[in-house]
Amino acid sequence: MCSSSISGTDRVRPKASILCVDDSQNILLICRTILEASGFEVFTASDGKAGLEALDQHCIDAVVVDNRMPGMTGPELAQAIKQVHENLPILMFSDSASEPKTAAIDFFLNKKNGPRALRDAVISLLATR
């Protein structure tokens, strides 16, 4: 995790950076809108490869991934991320009916729960780290 640590008692906590990876531009827009409105810095990627590149370029505090994406699935992406960033929290935000069977996903949220549930889940996930 990058921006969530505080050194010194007088420093203001910088906002956390969230990477959202989804092949739907509409979902990425929704994620960006709701999370930025909640004070997060948001980076987006439209596939797993671009998501891994974004992790190399930015200091990310949590990742939100879709399950089914072309090329690299969400669980495959999560496993690749955890190989390098084992403590980085990963939330799967998907329209799949069932949770993926991988320990690399820290939290699963169905897209039917809506964007506010996504915001609440990201806040909760960051609070436990």
C-alpha positions in Angstrom: 0.0 0.0 0.0 1.3 3.4 -0.9 -0.5 6.5 0.2 -2.4 5.3 3.2 0.6 5.4 5.6 1.1 8.5 7.7 4.5 9.5 9.1 4.2 12.2 11.8 1.2 13.3 13.7 0.7 16.6 11.9 0.5 15.3 8.4 -2.7 15.1 6.5 -3.5 11.6 5.2 -3.2 11.6 1.4 -6.0 10.0 -0.6 -5.8 6.3 -1.4 -5.2 5.3 -5.0 -7.4 2.7 -6.5 -6.9 0.8 -9.8 -10.0 -0.4 -11.5 -9.6 -3.0 -14.3 -12.7 -3.9 -16.4 -13.2 -4.4 -20.1 -16.4 -2.3 -20.0 -15.8 1.5 -20.4 -19.2 2.2 -18.8 -18.2 0.3 -15.6 -14.8 2.0 -15.5 -16.6 5.4 -15.8 -19.0 4.4 -12.9 -16.1 3.2 -10.8 -14.1 6.4 -11.5 -17.1 8.6 -10.8 -18.2 7.0 -7.5 -14.7 6.5 -6.1 -13.4 10.0 -7.0 -16.5 11.5 -5.5 -15.5 9.6 -2.3 -12.0 11.1 -2.3 -10.0 8.4 -3.9 -7.5 8.8 -6.7 -8.6 6.4 -9.5 -6.6 4.8 -12.3 -8.3 2.6 -14.9 -7.3 -0.2 -17.2 -9.4 -2.0 -19.8 -7.6 -5.4 -19.5 -5.2 -7.4 -17.4 -2.1 -6.4 -19.3 -2.9 -2.7 -19.0 -3.7 -3.2 -15.3 -0.2 -4.7 -14.6 1.4 -1.8 -16.5 -0.6 0.7 -14.4 0.7 -1.1 -11.2 4.3 -0.5 -12.5 3.6 3.2 -13.2 1.5 4.2 -10.1 1.5 3.7 -6.4 -1.8 1.8 -5.9 -3.5 1.0 -2.5 -6.2 -1.4 -3.8 -7.3 -3.0 -7.0 -10.9 -3.6 -8.3 -11.1 -6.2 -11.0 -13.8 -7.7 -13.2 -14.0 -11.5 -13.4 -14.5 -12.1 -17.2 -12.2 -10.1 -19.4 -10.6 -10.9 -22.7 -7.0 -12.1 -22.6 -6.5 -12.4 -18.8 -9.4 -13.1 -16.4 -9.8 -11.3 -13.1 -8.6 -14.3 -11.1 -5.6 -14.6 -13.3 -4.8 -10.9 -13.0 -5.3 -11.1 -9.2 -2.8 -14.0 -9.0 -0.3 -12.1 -11.1 -0.6 -9.1 -8.9 -0.2 -11.1 -5.7 3.0 -12.6 -7.0 4.5 -9.1 -6.9 2.4 -7.3 -4.4 1.3 -9.9 -1.9 -0.4 -7.5 0.5 -2.2 -5.4 -2.0 -6.0 -5.8 -1.4 -8.0 -6.9 -4.4 -11.7 -6.6 -4.7 -13.6 -8.5 -7.5 -16.5 -6.4 -8.8 -18.3 -8.8 -11.1 -21.7 -9.8 -12.5 -20.8 -13.4 -11.9 -23.2 -15.3 -9.7 -20.4 -17.1 -7.8 -17.1 -16.1 -6.2 -14.0 -17.2 -8.0 -12.0 -19.9 -6.3 -8.7 -18.2 -5.7 -7.1 -16.9 -2.5 -5.8 -13.9 -4.5 -9.2 -12.2 -4.3 -9.7 -10.5 -0.9 -13.3 -9.5 -1.4 -16.1 -10.3 -3.9 -18.9 -7.9 -4.7 -21.6 -8.5 -7.3 -22.2 -5.6 -9.7 -25.9 -5.8 -9.0 -25.2 -4.4 -5.5 -24.4 -1.1 -7.2 -21.8 1.7 -7.1 -22.4 2.7 -3.5 -21.8 -0.8 -2.4 -18.5 -0.7 -4.3 -17.5 2.5 -2.5 -18.4 1.0 0.8 -16.5 -2.2 0.0 -13.3 -0.3 -1.0 -13.5 1.7 2.2 -13.9 -1.4 4.3 -11.2 -3.3 2.4 -8.7 -0.4 3.0 -9.6 -0.1 6.6 -8.7 -3.7 7.3 -5.2 -3.4 5.8 
